Structures are given as structure tokens and as C-alpha cells.
Amino acid sequence: MPYYEVVFIARQDLTDTQVKDMTAHFSKIITDAEGKVHKTEFWGLKNFAYRMNKSRKGHYVLLELDTEPAALHEMERQMRLHEDILRHQAIREEKLSEGPSCVMDKGGRDDDKRPSRDDKKPYRKDKEAA
């Protein structure tokens, strides 16, 4: 069966419990069709770059699935009909990711590899002119 990565955004006025129940409902659609949900990540309440349906924030959720396309289409259909889902997107993947997603992985950032301010040489015009 093909692998899919699905991210959806729920309305900001929902509680965490409601978002988890909604995620469980969508996961049940996949498991009823004999697919597997390999990973579920709640990314939390995040700000949008622009307003969507008069909202400034939303609850982000990631699902990694191993399922048939028919089950995925049914889940997407129910997401379109659900009034609490602002946006959703499903992407087909070649293989499942290992470990946490880049949003959840705070330790593997490139910021640690940059030189600190103390490591940089000071810039002085008077030394270059000489």
C-alpha cells in the first residue's frame, strides 16, 4: 500500500480534546479500510501568515498513513465536509519518515552549527585602509 502524509488545520476555538477526538475519527476511517496510521503528531496552536475564514490561529495535526487510495479519498471527503477543518493536504510519500517531523524536532536545527557572535572577527575600516 502507498504511504501518505496528511496535515490538517482545525479551528482555533476548539479544545485539545476536541482536536484529538477529530484526529481519532479520521484515523478510524483509515483503520476501518485496513490501513495503518504510523504516526500522529499534534503540532499545537500556531499563528497563520494571513487570515483564513476570519481566523488568525489554528491547531495543526500530522498523520502518516499506509493505506489504499480509496480510504484516503474518503477521509479527504469527510475533511472537506467537516466544518471545523480550515485546510488539509495529503501528499504521497515514497517511504515513511523516521523519528519526529521537522516541526517537532527542535534539537536538530541548523542554528547550532552557525558561528556565534564571539567567533566572528570584528569589522574595522581603519585596519583595511592601511
QUIZI-V141500 format. One record per pair of residues at least 24 apart in sequence whose ideal C-beta (glycine too) atoms are under 10 Angstrom apart, sorted by the first residue. I is the first residue (numbers start at 1). J is the second residue. Records with the same first field share a line. If there is no record, write none. Layout:
I=J / J
This chain:
1=33 / 34 / 35 / 36 / 65 / 66 / 67 / 68 / 69 / 71
2=35 / 65 / 66 / 67 / 68 / 69 / 72 / 92 / 93 / 94
3=36 / 38 / 64 / 65 / 66 / 67 / 91 / 92 / 93 / 94 / 95 / 96 / 97
4=30 / 35 / 63 / 64 / 65 / 66 / 67 / 69 / 71 / 72 / 75 / 76 / 90 / 91 / 92 / 93 / 96
5=38 / 39 / 62 / 63 / 64 / 65 / 89 / 90 / 91 / 92 / 93 / 96 / 97 / 101
6=30 / 37 / 61 / 62 / 63 / 64 / 65 / 67 / 72 / 75 / 76 / 79 / 88 / 89 / 90 / 91
7=41 / 43 / 60 / 61 / 62 / 63 / 87 / 88 / 89 / 90 / 91 / 101 / 103
8=58 / 59 / 60 / 61 / 62 / 63 / 75 / 76 / 79 / 82 / 84 / 85 / 86 / 87 / 88 / 89 / 90
9=43 / 46 / 48 / 52 / 55 / 57 / 58 / 59 / 60 / 61 / 84 / 85 / 86 / 87 / 88 / 89
10=45 / 55 / 58 / 59 / 60 / 61 / 79 / 82 / 84 / 85 / 86 / 87 / 88
11=52 / 53 / 55 / 57 / 58 / 59 / 83 / 84 / 85 / 86
12=45 / 46 / 47 / 48 / 55 / 56 / 57 / 58 / 59 / 86
13=55 / 57 / 58 / 59 / 84
14=45 / 58 / 59 / 84
15=59
16=42 / 44 / 45 / 59
18=59 / 84
19=44 / 45 / 58 / 59 / 60 / 61 / 84
20=59 / 61
22=59 / 61 / 79 / 82 / 84 / 85
23=59 / 61 / 62 / 63
25=75 / 78 / 82
26=61 / 63 / 65 / 74 / 75 / 76 / 78 / 79 / 82 / 85 / 88
27=63 / 65 / 75
28=75
29=67 / 71 / 72 / 74 / 75 / 76 / 77 / 78 / 79
30=63 / 65 / 66 / 67 / 68 / 71 / 72 / 74 / 75
31=65 / 67 / 71
32=71 / 74
33=67 / 68 / 70 / 71 / 72 / 74 / 75
34=67 / 68 / 71
35=65 / 66 / 67 / 68 / 70 / 71 / 72 / 75
36=64 / 65 / 66 / 67 / 96
37=63 / 64 / 65 / 66 / 67
38=63 / 64 / 65 / 66 / 96 / 97
39=63 / 64 / 65 / 96 / 97 / 98 / 99 / 100 / 101
40=64 / 65
41=100 / 101 / 103 / 104
42=104
43=101 / 103 / 104
44=103 / 104
46=103
48=86 / 87
52=86 / 87
53=83 / 86 / 87
55=86
58=84 / 85 / 86 / 87
59=84 / 86
60=87 / 103
61=85 / 88
62=97 / 100 / 101 / 103 / 104
63=88 / 90
64=93 / 96 / 97 / 101
65=90 / 93 / 96
66=93 / 96
